[in-house]
């Protein structure tokens, strides 16, 4: 018969369930992980430790003490970029920088805002990699803003990370976001990035590479800055590349979670 010393709940449903059962779990330490900003922190009260995926999430919990441990990934394989390049994605070598964004085509990802901003900023091409319910709307916006010759709607691609590595810039336009993993993947590929102020982006990127969410105006300003001062922004991102390479790996994440467990067990 199992006699666990600790139980770890991930996200609201699991955390609510374990919290409701806490009186039936005497002597068992309780840990919860929170991925996204919460309107209510009720599900995560009465835990011995709380882990959040970003400082923004931690700060949304109404004062509940929490340890920030970033969602992490395995660094992309060394030939990831070359494999995607071999598929001959459009616009390469055309003289204008290519921006890439990757994600489900849903309102939270802000792709509609990005297209509206693109209509106001000339001098670059855009790859939109992903599929979802908003695709018909986005295709309508491409027509409305007359962006047909500047955008590749790539759809779902198994080589999305490789495509990031082929682009000149990676951009996150999300209205809200828990991670995003795509930002970590792009930084692992040492691709310069712009992002709205979502998830762990403010912890990874310099202030000048951060844009405000749900704001076409801020996206326009970010795009113009990247086009006007690419070398300056890239230099500021060197620390971001190094941080992600060192701290945003599965080994680093596992070590940090294990450290939380060890601390709780030592104090029990």
Secondary structure as the mmCIF struct_conf table of DSSP 4:
data_model
#
loop_
_struct_conf.conf_type_id
_struct_conf.id
_struct_conf.beg_label_comp_id
_struct_conf.beg_label_asym_id
_struct_conf.beg_label_seq_id
_struct_conf.end_label_comp_id
_struct_conf.end_label_asym_id
_struct_conf.end_label_seq_id
BEND BEND1 UNK A 5 UNK A 5
STRN STRN1 UNK A 6 UNK A 10
HELX_RH_AL_P HELX_RH_AL_P1 UNK A 11 UNK A 20
TURN_TY1_P TURN_TY1_P1 UNK A 21 UNK A 21
HELX_RH_3T_P HELX_RH_3T_P1 UNK A 22 UNK A 24
BEND BEND2 UNK A 25 UNK A 25
TURN_TY1_P TURN_TY1_P2 UNK A 26 UNK A 27
STRN STRN2 UNK A 29 UNK A 34
BEND BEND3 UNK A 36 UNK A 36
BEND BEND4 UNK A 39 UNK A 39
HELX_RH_3T_P HELX_RH_3T_P2 UNK A 42 UNK A 44
TURN_TY1_P TURN_TY1_P3 UNK A 45 UNK A 46
BEND BEND5 UNK A 48 UNK A 48
STRN STRN3 UNK A 49 UNK A 52
BEND BEND6 UNK A 53 UNK A 54
HELX_RH_AL_P HELX_RH_AL_P2 UNK A 55 UNK A 59
TURN_TY1_P TURN_TY1_P4 UNK A 60 UNK A 63
STRN STRN4 UNK A 67 UNK A 68
STRN STRN5 UNK A 73 UNK A 73
HELX_LH_PP_P HELX_LH_PP_P1 UNK A 74 UNK A 77
TURN_TY1_P TURN_TY1_P5 UNK A 78 UNK A 79
HELX_RH_AL_P HELX_RH_AL_P3 UNK A 80 UNK A 85
TURN_TY1_P TURN_TY1_P6 UNK A 86 UNK A 87
TURN_TY1_P TURN_TY1_P7 UNK A 90 UNK A 93
BEND BEND7 UNK A 94 UNK A 96
STRN STRN6 UNK A 97 UNK A 102
BEND BEND8 UNK A 103 UNK A 103
BEND BEND9 UNK A 105 UNK A 106
HELX_RH_3T_P HELX_RH_3T_P3 UNK A 107 UNK A 109
HELX_RH_AL_P HELX_RH_AL_P4 UNK A 111 UNK A 118
TURN_TY1_P TURN_TY1_P8 UNK A 119 UNK A 120
BEND BEND10 UNK A 123 UNK A 123
STRN STRN7 UNK A 124 UNK A 129
TURN_TY1_P TURN_TY1_P9 UNK A 133 UNK A 134
HELX_RH_AL_P HELX_RH_AL_P5 UNK A 135 UNK A 144
TURN_TY1_P TURN_TY1_P10 UNK A 145 UNK A 146
TURN_TY1_P TURN_TY1_P11 UNK A 148 UNK A 150
STRN STRN8 UNK A 151 UNK A 155
BEND BEND11 UNK A 156 UNK A 156
TURN_TY1_P TURN_TY1_P12 UNK A 158 UNK A 159
HELX_RH_AL_P HELX_RH_AL_P6 UNK A 160 UNK A 166
BEND BEND12 UNK A 167 UNK A 168
STRN STRN9 UNK A 169 UNK A 172
BEND BEND13 UNK A 175 UNK A 176
BEND BEND14 UNK A 178 UNK A 178
HELX_RH_AL_P HELX_RH_AL_P7 UNK A 181 UNK A 188
TURN_TY1_P TURN_TY1_P13 UNK A 189 UNK A 190
STRN STRN10 UNK A 193 UNK A 196
BEND BEND15 UNK A 197 UNK A 197
TURN_TY1_P TURN_TY1_P14 UNK A 199 UNK A 200
HELX_RH_AL_P HELX_RH_AL_P8 UNK A 201 UNK A 204
BEND BEND16 UNK A 205 UNK A 205
HELX_RH_3T_P HELX_RH_3T_P4 UNK A 207 UNK A 209
STRN STRN11 UNK A 210 UNK A 211
TURN_TY1_P TURN_TY1_P15 UNK A 213 UNK A 214
HELX_RH_AL_P HELX_RH_AL_P9 UNK A 216 UNK A 228
HELX_RH_AL_P HELX_RH_AL_P10 UNK A 230 UNK A 236
TURN_TY1_P TURN_TY1_P16 UNK A 237 UNK A 237
HELX_RH_AL_P HELX_RH_AL_P11 UNK A 238 UNK A 247
BEND BEND17 UNK A 248 UNK A 248
STRN STRN12 UNK A 249 UNK A 249
HELX_RH_AL_P HELX_RH_AL_P12 UNK A 250 UNK A 267
#
